[in-house]
């Protein structure tokens, strides 16, 4: 049956089912519709089988001159319950807030636990400039604390060092302030470093304490041709731009050169 125009003034139901969400009887929501599905919209050849309850393809209606690139566009907030399986790029102009891990490259990069993550921020005292810091390179995964100790013989470790660092791995650097005090590290435990000055002089010095993390599994030297050959896998690590992109750059340059030779 061909129907040139179909006007539904109340509700449209396609298939078998009842939906209380759209209201019933006098509480029925005007202009609402229920489709049991599956439902396909757009180019018929975009799908060869049922891949979802709602399948949206390209716009191919010959009555319209519009050929938009987007299959779906929504104005307003969007809420999704479930996973997203995306092929292609994600162009984000707002803020990304994640309650779980943010991973890339199949999970090899995890933002929440990168061990050499840099930071980039507006410069604090030069307008129009930015400031970027990265971690110091070294053959271990370590943390540090620093400060000044005055009129005391004890340096207390940060509370979060308990369960984070190997206390037996610590190193302590002391810089006396004002006068030579001949301060030494007498001993330490899992809470504090105990100092001893010469002749009972009052202590006033800067300190810098470094300790290895308990989860330090770094293999400094290993056999391989790229970082992908790392024995323990690369989860938790990030790499500089050159390492991450060199293979792609070489491939693109080679492909471009081959095209030039063909022409």
Secondary structure, 3 states (H helix, E strand, C coil): CCCCCCCCCCEEEECCCCCHHHCCHHHCCCCEEEECCCEEECCHHHCCCCCCCEEECCCCCCCCCCCCCCCCCCCCCCCCCCCCCCCCCCCCCCCCCCCCCCEEHHHCEEHHHCCCCCEEEECCCCCCCEEEECCCCCCCCEEEEEEEEECCCEEECCHHHCCCECHHHCEEEEEECCCCCCCEEEEECCCEEEEECHHHCCCEEEEEEEEEECCCCCCCCCCCCCHHHCCCCCCCCCCCHHHHHHHHHHHHHHHHHHHHHHC
